[in-house]
């Protein structure tokens, strides 16, 4: 971020659009400098580590909460490293006592409060360390050529639930008044290009890009790769045959029927990599070079370290959800729509208007209503819980003391019951009197990072010109993107065409096949957190310029904004034995699920072993019921 290195470097940055005012934000004393061109002449101003890390956050209520920001990260690491220990005894006592405190304001913490108010009722407090609730179910928003664009920061899709089933009943509880959405219609030129509803669909107009590392510069595009049987791909015939067996000739496999049956338990004893090799008759090299982290991507790492049961867990956990005809469903902001509905259910004044999908999705958050003393549930933001401890022996203590940091000060409240709804990586540090059995279990939880990059473009006619709406690439940052039709929620535009501005989401995972599961997570986090916004921005711009040049893409002209969402512990990574245990030992998740620790119970999607908003909800339900059954 220092002075321009040389004229050649400066020209490269100009061509890539690094100095365009709408897409590049460098702050000095709160002033926007890039638009004045100060980075183009003389010595660049020094910016804070916070601004160099966070970068541009977009517009709207989420503008200062793009992923784990520098402030959230710094406070969390200070908690992990024990920086608050000497000050905890002097924390300011607020005098508050609650019937329930949920630690964590993501889907699981919010759901815990919803279930508590339904089953019993009383005074509840949800404490969250971010500037806005939702966990990874948050949004980014851009303003591009007068049009507001919305994208998801993390948690993305939902499946149509079976009417009357568990998920459907919860959706009814929070005012989710649609089981599926209508989506934008085509208004563009003929022929109409099929567009996905979610980032995970792959319509026929899809391309594979094999970059320069495959021996040709520029790289090689293969359109409709499965339909054309990878014709023209710069790989050997043997690799093509293996990829085609995996991609098109799916082998029937009598998978597990229910969670915990004999097949699921057998799958949990081997890696997903070994399972894929046997099922599709493909080599380890092909798995690692082309299918990592495609296979296992929903778990953050590649199949070399994951339990083979990972590929079947969600289907068995929620067999009543999903409709093949309707496919994946998605709010424009991913599952942030559910977080907003839950907050509206808990605190009616949090959003203006009725409790409907349209009103709650499009109206601004009334932050002043979230933490008012008179209401049954309060939501306290920008507050990092640093210690949770029973007031005495956990078996007989009358309450739990919760200490949290807000700004530079520490505060404490009391609660008759606590749901730890944050992730495993924080809970094991926060609960001070955690039993050895629980600590040992938490040591078997591995997490890996993710970067969600939302790149706003003024149009996508360059993709249309290339004959595709989405693609996957091998090598480089991330591995796929797509143009998608937005759900017709609130005031979203009703139509889409190649001249429409849109947001392209690129998910970057950090799998390093061959390293241990712990090393992959820690090295990935180091890379995620040690790379500046400017370095990522430059890499994305240069990569897109290389890939999409055949369609006439130019990063300086076409990119309107970039927001980075860094999630240091985005995914739980279940290793073999995680789901059902090995060698007669209980599964680590069951140690934490089987019963509360005194007045403290444990939730979060971690405990199900699959990152899915329904698991966040179901684990919260169990945790609340356990506390109420023991009260």
C-alpha positions in Angstrom: 0.0 0.0 0.0 3.1 2.3 -0.2 4.1 4.6 -3.0 3.8 3.4 -6.6 6.7 1.1 -7.3 7.5 2.3 -10.8 5.7 3.7 -13.9 5.1 0.2 -15.2 3.5 -0.8 -11.9 1.4 2.3 -11.9 0.2 1.6 -15.5 -0.8 -1.9 -14.6 -2.8 -0.7 -11.7 -4.5 1.8 -13.9 -5.4 -0.8 -16.5 -6.7 -3.1 -13.7 -8.9 -0.2 -12.4 -7.2 -0.3 -9.0 -7.7 3.5 -8.6 -11.3 3.7 -9.8 -13.2 5.7 -7.1 -16.3 3.5 -6.9 -14.4 0.3 -6.4 -11.4 1.3 -4.4 -11.7 2.9 -0.9 -8.7 4.1 1.0 -9.4 6.1 4.1 -7.4 8.7 5.9 -9.1 10.4 8.9 -12.4 9.3 7.5 -11.9 11.1 4.2 -12.3 9.3 0.8 -9.1 9.8 -1.0 -9.0 7.6 -4.0 -11.7 9.6 -5.8 -9.4 12.7 -5.6 -6.7 10.7 -7.3 -4.1 11.1 -4.5 -2.9 7.5 -5.0 -1.8 8.4 -8.5 0.7 11.1 -7.7 3.5 11.2 -5.3 3.6 9.2 -2.1 0.4 7.4 -1.1 -1.0 8.2 2.3 -0.6 5.8 5.2 -3.8 4.1 6.1 -4.6 2.2 9.2 -4.2 -1.6 9.5 -8.0 -1.7 9.9 -8.7 0.0 6.6 -6.1 -2.0 4.8 -7.7 -5.2 6.1 -11.4 -4.4 5.8 -11.5 -2.4 2.6 -14.8 -1.2 1.2 -17.9 -2.4 3.0 -20.6 -1.3 0.7 -23.7 0.7 1.6 -26.6 0.3 4.0 -26.9 -1.3 7.5 -24.2 -3.9 6.8 -21.5 -1.5 5.5 -19.4 -1.9 8.6 -19.9 -5.6 9.0 -18.3 -7.4 6.0 -17.2 -10.7 7.4 -14.9 -10.7 10.4 -13.7 -7.2 10.4 -10.4 -6.0 11.9 -12.1 -4.9 15.1 -14.0 -8.2 15.5 -10.9 -10.2 14.7 -8.7 -8.2 17.1 -11.0 -8.5 20.0 -11.6 -12.2 19.4 -7.9 -12.9 19.3 -7.4 -10.9 22.5 -10.0 -13.1 24.2 -8.3 -16.2 22.9 -4.9 -15.1 24.2 -6.2 -14.2 27.6 -5.8 -10.5 27.4 -8.9 -9.8 29.4 -8.1 -12.2 32.3 -6.7 -9.7 34.7 -9.5 -7.2 34.1 -12.5 -9.6 34.5 -12.7 -9.2 38.2 -13.2 -5.4 37.7 -15.9 -5.7 35.1 -18.8 -3.3 35.6 -21.8 -5.2 36.9 -24.9 -4.0 34.9 -27.2 -5.5 37.6 -29.1 -7.3 34.9 -30.3 -10.9 35.4 -31.9 -12.8 32.5 -33.8 -16.1 32.3 -31.8 -16.9 29.2 -28.6 -15.5 27.6 -27.7 -16.7 24.1 -24.0 -16.1 23.3 -23.9 -15.5 19.6 -26.3 -13.6 17.4 -26.1 -15.8 14.4 -28.9 -18.1 13.2 -28.4 -20.5 16.2 -28.4 -17.8 18.9 -31.4 -16.0 17.4 -33.3 -19.4 17.1 -32.5 -20.2 20.7 -34.2 -17.0 21.8 -37.2 -17.8 19.5 -37.6 -21.3 21.0 -37.2 -20.0 24.6 -39.9 -17.4 24.1 -42.2 -20.1 22.6 -41.6 -22.8 25.2 -41.5 -20.8 28.4 -41.1 -17.0 28.0 -39.2 -14.6 30.2 -36.3 -12.2 29.9 -33.8 -13.1 27.2 -30.6 -11.4 26.0 -28.7 -12.3 22.8 -25.1 -11.0 22.8 -23.3 -10.7 19.5 -19.7 -9.5 18.7 -20.5 -8.0 15.3 -22.1 -4.6 14.4 -25.2 -6.4 13.1 -26.8 -9.8 13.8 -26.9 -12.8 11.5 -23.5 -14.5 11.8 -22.5 -15.6 8.3 -26.1 -14.9 7.2 -25.5 -11.3 6.2 -25.7 -9.2 3.1 -23.5 -6.8 1.1 -25.0 -4.0 -0.8 -23.7 -1.8 -3.6 -25.1 1.2 -5.5 -24.2 0.8 -9.2 -25.4 3.3 -11.7 -28.3 4.2 -9.5 -29.4 0.6 -8.8 -29.0 -1.1 -5.4 -27.5 -4.6 -5.6 -27.6 -7.2 -2.9 -25.5 -10.3 -2.4 -24.8 -12.8 0.4 -21.8 -12.8 2.7 -21.9 -16.5 3.6 -24.9 -18.7 4.3 -26.8 -18.9 1.0 -29.6 -21.3 0.1 -32.6 -23.1 1.5 -34.6 -26.0 0.2 -38.4 -26.1 0.0 -39.6 -27.8 3.2 -42.2 -30.5 3.3 -45.4 -28.9 4.6 -45.9 -29.7 8.2 -42.3 -31.0 8.7 -39.8 -29.6 11.2 -38.4 -26.9 9.0 -41.8 -25.8 7.7 -43.1 -25.5 11.3 -40.1 -23.3 12.3 -40.6 -21.1 9.2 -44.2 -20.6 10.2 -43.1 -19.7 13.7 -41.0 -16.8 12.3 -43.3 -15.5 9.7 -41.7 -17.0 6.6 -44.7 -16.6 4.4 -43.4 -18.4 1.2 -42.1 -21.9 0.7 -40.4 -20.8 -2.6 -39.8 -17.7 -4.6 -40.6 -16.3 -8.0 -37.5 -15.1 -9.8 -36.6 -12.4 -12.3 -37.7 -13.0 -15.9 -35.6 -12.5 -19.0 -35.8 -9.3 -21.0 -32.7 -9.6 -23.0 -31.9 -10.5 -26.6 -32.7 -13.8 -28.2 -31.7 -16.5 -27.5 -32.6 -16.3 -23.8 -29.7 -17.5 -21.6 -30.7 -19.9 -18.8 -29.7 -18.4 -15.4 -29.4 -20.1 -12.1 -31.3 -19.2 -8.9 -28.3 -20.0 -6.7 -24.5 -20.1 -6.9 -24.5 -23.9 -6.8 -26.4 -24.7 -10.0 -24.6 -25.4 -13.2 -26.8 -24.8 -16.3 -25.8 -26.1 -19.7 -24.3 -22.7 -20.7 -21.4 -23.2 -18.3 -17.7 -23.2 -19.0 -14.5 -24.7 -17.6 -11.3 -22.6 -17.7 -7.9 -24.3 -17.7 -5.4 -21.6 -16.8 -1.8 -21.0 -17.9 -0.5 -23.7 -15.5 -2.0 -26.3 -17.9 0.6 -25.2 -20.5 -1.1 -22.6 -22.7 -1.2 -18.8 -22.2 -3.8 -17.5 -22.4 -5.7 -20.4 -20.8 -8.2 -22.6 -22.5 -12.0 -22.4 -22.3 -14.2 -25.5 -22.7 -17.8 -24.7 -23.1 -20.6 -27.1 -22.1 -17.8 -29.4 -20.7 -19.9 -32.4 -19.9 -22.0 -32.2 -23.1 -18.8 -31.9 -25.2 -17.0 -34.6 -23.2 -14.2 -32.1 -22.2 -13.2 -31.8 -25.9 -10.3 -29.4 -26.1 -9.4 -29.6 -22.5 -5.5 -29.5 -22.1 -5.4 -32.6 -20.0 -4.6 -36.2 -20.8 -7.1 -38.7 -22.1 -6.8 -40.6 -18.9 -7.7 -37.6 -16.8 -10.6 -36.7 -19.1 -12.0 -40.3 -18.8 -11.8 -40.0 -15.0 -13.4 -36.6 -14.8 -16.2 -37.8 -17.1 -16.8 -40.8 -15.0 -17.2 -38.5 -12.0 -19.1 -35.8 -13.8 -21.5 -37.6 -16.1 -21.6 -41.3 -15.4 -22.6 -41.1 -11.8 -22.4 -44.6 -10.3 -25.3 -45.7 -8.3 -24.4 -46.1 -4.7 -26.7 -47.6 -2.1 -26.1 -44.7 0.3 -27.2 -44.4 3.9 -30.9 -44.2 4.5 -30.9 -42.7 8.0 -28.3 -41.0 10.1 -26.5 -43.7 12.1 -27.3 -46.7 10.0 -24.7 -49.3 9.1 -23.7 -47.6 5.8 -23.4 -44.2 7.3 -21.2 -45.5 10.2 -19.0 -47.4 7.7 -18.6 -44.2 5.6 -17.5 -42.3 8.7 -14.5 -44.6 9.1 -12.9 -43.6 5.8 -12.0 -40.3 4.0 -14.2 -38.9 1.3 -11.2 -39.1 -1.0 -11.0 -42.9 -0.6 -14.7 -43.2 -1.1 -14.6 -41.1 -4.3 -11.7 -43.1 -5.7 -13.5 -46.4 -5.1 -16.9 -45.2 -6.3 -15.8 -43.6 -9.5 -12.6 -45.5 -10.2 -10.5 -42.3 -10.3 -7.0 -41.6 -9.1 -6.0 -39.7 -6.0 -4.2 -37.2 -8.2 -7.3 -36.5 -10.2 -9.3 -36.0 -6.9 -6.7 -33.6 -5.5 -5.9 -31.7 -8.8 -9.5 -31.2 -10.0 -12.1 -32.1 -7.3 -10.5 -30.4 -4.3 -12.3 -28.5 -2.9 -15.3 -29.1 -5.3 -16.1 -32.3 -3.5 -16.3 -31.3 0.1 -16.6 -27.6 -0.7 -19.6 -27.4 1.6 -17.2 -28.3 4.4 -14.4 -25.9 3.5 -11.6 -28.4 2.7 -10.9 -31.1 0.2 -12.0 -34.8 0.5 -8.5 -36.0 1.6 -9.2 -35.1 5.2 -13.0 -35.3 5.5 -15.2 -38.1 6.6 -16.9 -39.8 3.6 -20.2 -39.4 5.4 -20.0 -35.6 4.7 -21.4 -36.2 1.2 -24.6 -37.7 2.7 -25.1 -36.0 6.0 -27.5 -33.2 5.0 -29.8 -35.4 3.1 -30.1 -37.8 6.0 -30.5 -35.0 8.6 -33.4 -33.3 6.7 -34.9 -35.9 4.4 -38.2 -34.0 4.4 -36.8 -30.9 2.7 -36.1 -30.3 -1.0 -38.2 -30.3 -4.1 -36.4 -31.4 -7.3 -38.8 -29.3 -9.5 -38.3 -26.1 -7.5 -34.6 -26.5 -6.8 -32.5 -24.4 -4.5 -34.2 -21.3 -3.1 -32.4 -18.1 -2.1 -33.2 -14.7 -0.7 -31.1 -12.0 -2.6 -29.0 -11.8 0.6 -28.9 -15.6 1.2 -30.1 -16.7 4.6 -29.9 -13.3 6.0 -33.6 -13.2 5.3 -34.2 -15.8 8.0 -32.0 -13.9 10.5 -34.1 -10.7 9.9 -37.4 -12.6 10.3 -36.2 -14.0 13.6 -35.3 -10.6 14.9 -38.6 -9.2 13.8 -40.3 -12.1 15.6 -38.4 -11.4 18.8 -38.4 -7.6 18.6 -41.4 -6.3 16.5 -40.0 -2.8 16.4 -36.7 -3.9 14.9 -38.2 -3.4 11.4 -41.0 -1.1 10.3 -44.1 -2.6 8.8 -45.7 -6.1 9.1 -43.9 -9.3 9.7 -43.8 -10.4 6.1 -40.9 -11.5 3.9 -41.1 -8.4 1.7 -41.3 -5.8 4.6 -38.6 -7.4 6.7 -36.3 -8.0 3.8 -36.4 -4.4 2.4 -36.8 -2.2 5.5 -33.9 -0.8 7.4 -32.9 -2.1 10.8 -34.1 0.1 13.8 -31.0 -0.3 15.9 -32.4 1.7 18.7 -35.1 -0.9 19.2 -32.8 -3.8 19.7 -31.6 -3.4 23.3 -34.4 -1.6 25.1 -35.0 -2.5 28.7 -38.8 -3.0 28.6 -39.0 -5.8 26.0 -38.8 -9.6 26.6 -35.8 -10.1 24.3 -32.9 -7.8 23.9 -30.1 -8.0 21.3 -26.8 -6.4 22.3 -24.3 -5.8 19.4 -20.6 -5.0 19.3 -20.2 -7.1 22.5 -17.6 -9.9 22.6 -18.2 -12.4 25.4 -14.9 -13.2 27.0 -16.0 -15.4 29.9 -19.0 -17.5 30.9 -18.8 -19.2 34.3 -21.2 -20.6 36.9 -21.5 -18.7 40.2 -20.2 -21.6 42.2 -20.4 -25.4 41.7 -22.0 -26.0 38.2 -24.3 -28.7 39.8 -25.8 -26.2 42.3 -25.0 -22.7 41.2 -28.0 -20.3 41.2 -26.9 -18.6 38.0 -24.2 -18.0 35.4 -22.0 -14.9 35.1 -21.4 -13.7 31.6 -18.6 -11.1 31.0 -18.3 -9.2 27.7 -16.1 -6.5 26.2 -17.8 -3.5 24.6 -15.3 -1.0 23.3 -12.5 -0.8 25.9 -14.7 -1.7 28.8 -15.8 -5.0 30.4 -19.4 -5.6 31.7 -21.1 -8.6 33.3 -24.6 -9.8 33.5 -26.2 -12.9 35.1 -28.4 -15.6 33.6 -30.4 -18.5 35.0 -29.5 -20.4 31.8 -27.1 -19.9 28.9 -26.9 -21.3 25.3 -23.5 -21.1 23.9 -24.4 -20.5 20.2 -21.0 -19.3 18.9 -18.6 -21.6 17.2 -16.4 -24.3 18.7 -13.3 -22.2 18.3 -14.6 -19.6 20.7 -16.7 -21.6 23.1 -13.8 -23.7 24.3 -12.0 -20.5 25.4 -15.0 -18.7 26.8 -16.6 -21.2 29.1 -14.2 -21.0 32.0 -15.4 -24.0 34.0 -15.8 -26.3 31.0 -15.3 -29.9 32.0 -12.3 -31.9 30.7 -14.6 -34.2 28.7 -16.0 -31.2 26.8 -12.6 -29.6 26.3 -11.3 -32.9 24.8 -14.3 -33.1 22.6 -13.8 -29.5 21.3 -10.2 -30.3 20.5 -11.6 -32.7 17.9 -13.5 -29.9 16.1 -11.5 -28.5 13.2 -12.5 -25.3 11.3 -11.3 -23.9 8.0 -11.5 -20.4 6.6 -13.4 -18.9 3.6 -13.2 -15.7 1.7 -16.5 -14.6 0.1 -15.7 -11.9 -2.5 -18.6 -10.0 -4.0 -17.7 -8.3 -7.2 -20.3 -5.8 -8.6 -20.1 -5.4 -12.4 -21.9 -2.8 -14.4 -23.1 -5.4 -16.9 -22.4 -9.0 -17.8 -22.6 -8.7 -21.6 -19.0 -10.0 -21.9 -20.2 -13.3 -20.4 -23.2 -13.4 -22.7 -20.9 -12.8 -25.6 -18.9 -15.8 -24.5 -22.0 -17.9 -24.4 -22.1 -18.6 -20.7 -23.7 -17.4 -17.5 -21.4 -19.3 -15.1 -18.1 -21.0 -15.0 -15.6 -23.0 -13.0 -11.8 -22.6 -13.3 -8.8 -24.6 -12.2 -6.1 -22.7 -10.5 -6.2 -19.1 -9.2 -8.4 -17.5 -6.6 -11.6 -19.4 -5.9 -13.1 -21.7 -8.5 -16.5 -20.7 -9.7 -18.9 -17.8 -10.3 -22.3 -17.3 -11.9 -24.9 -14.8 -12.9 -28.2 -15.6 -11.1 -31.8 -14.5 -11.3 -32.8 -12.8 -8.1 -35.8 -13.7 -6.1 -38.7 -11.2 -6.4 -38.5 -10.0 -2.9 -39.3 -6.5 -1.8 -38.2 -4.0 -4.5 -35.8 -6.2 -6.5 -35.9 -5.5 -10.3 -38.4 -7.8 -12.0 -36.3 -8.5 -15.1 -32.7 -9.2 -16.0 -30.6 -9.0 -19.2 -26.9 -8.9 -20.2 -26.9 -5.1 -19.6 -28.1 -5.4 -16.0 -25.6 -4.6 -13.3 -25.1 -7.7 -11.1 -22.9 -9.1 -8.4 -20.6 -12.1 -9.0 -19.8 -14.0 -5.9 -16.4 -15.8 -5.8 -15.8 -18.2 -2.8 -12.2 -18.8 -2.0 -11.4 -21.9 0.0 -7.9 -22.9 1.3 -7.6 -26.6 0.8 -4.0 -27.9 0.7 -4.3 -31.6 0.0 -1.7 -33.7 1.6 -1.4 -31.6 4.8 -3.2 -32.6 8.0 -6.6 -31.2 8.7 -5.3 -28.9 11.4 -2.4 -27.6 9.2 -4.8 -26.9 6.4 -7.0 -24.8 8.6 -4.3 -22.9 10.4 -2.3 -22.2 7.2 -5.4 -21.2 5.4 -6.3 -18.7 8.1 -2.8 -17.2 8.1 -3.1 -16.6 4.3 -6.7 -15.3 4.6 -5.8 -12.9 7.4 -2.3 -11.9 6.2 -3.4 -10.7 2.8 -4.4 -7.1 2.4 -7.6 -5.9 0.7 -5.4 -4.3 -2.0 -3.6 -7.6 -2.7 -6.8 -9.5 -3.1 -8.4 -6.8 -5.2 -5.4 -6.7 -7.6 -5.5 -10.5 -7.9 -9.2 -10.7 -8.6 -8.9 -7.9 -11.2 -6.0 -9.5 -13.0 -7.5 -13.0 -12.9 -10.8 -11.8 -14.4 -9.0 -9.7 -17.0 -7.2 -12.9 -18.1 -10.2 -15.2 -18.0 -12.8 -13.0 -19.6 -10.8 -11.1 -22.3 -12.4 -13.1 -25.1 -15.8 -11.5 -24.2 -14.3 -8.0 -24.1 -14.2 -7.7 -20.3 -12.1 -4.8 -19.0 -11.7 -4.6 -15.2 -11.3 -0.8 -15.1 -14.5 -0.2 -17.0 -16.7 -3.2 -15.9 -16.0 -3.6 -12.2 -18.1 -1.3 -10.1 -17.1 -2.5 -6.6 -15.5 -5.2 -4.6 -16.4 -6.3 -1.0 -14.4 -8.9 0.8 -15.9 -11.0 3.6 -13.3 -12.9 5.5 -14.5 -15.8 7.7 -11.6 -17.2 9.6 -13.6 -20.3 10.9 -16.3 -20.6 8.2 -16.7 -24.3 8.0 -16.6 -27.3 10.4 -14.4 -30.0 8.9 -15.6 -33.4 10.1 -12.8 -35.9 10.0 -13.5 -39.7 10.0 -15.1 -40.6 13.3 -16.6 -37.2 13.9 -20.2 -38.2 13.3 -20.4 -41.6 15.1 -17.1 -42.0 16.9 -14.2 -44.5 16.4 -12.7 -47.3 18.5 -15.6 -47.4 20.9 -15.2 -43.7 21.8 -18.2 -41.4 21.6 -18.4 -38.9 18.7 -17.1 -35.5 19.8 -20.3 -33.8 18.9 -22.3 -36.1 21.1 -20.3 -35.3 24.2 -21.5 -31.7 23.8 -25.1 -32.6 22.7 -26.0 -35.2 25.2 -26.6 -33.0 28.3 -26.0 -29.5 29.5 -23.0 -28.5 31.6 -24.9 -27.2 34.7 -26.9 -24.2 33.5 -25.0 -24.0 30.2 -26.0 -25.9 27.0 -24.3 -25.9 23.6 -25.7 -25.1 20.2 -24.3 -24.0 16.8 -24.2 -25.8 13.5 -20.8 -27.3 14.5 -22.5 -29.9 16.6 -24.4 -31.4 13.7 -21.2 -31.6 11.6 -22.7 -29.8 8.6 -22.8 -26.0 7.9 -26.5 -25.6 7.2 -28.9 -23.0 8.7 -31.4 -25.8 9.6 -28.8 -27.4 11.7 -28.2 -24.1 13.5 -31.9 -24.0 14.2 -32.3 -27.6 15.3 -29.3 -27.5 17.6 -30.6 -24.4 19.3 -34.0 -26.1 19.8 -32.3 -29.1 21.5 -30.1 -26.8 23.7 -33.1 -24.8 24.9 -35.2 -27.9 25.6 -32.3 -29.4 27.6 -32.1 -26.3 29.8 -35.9 -26.2 30.4 -36.1 -29.9 31.1 -33.5 -29.4 33.9 -34.9 -26.3 35.4 
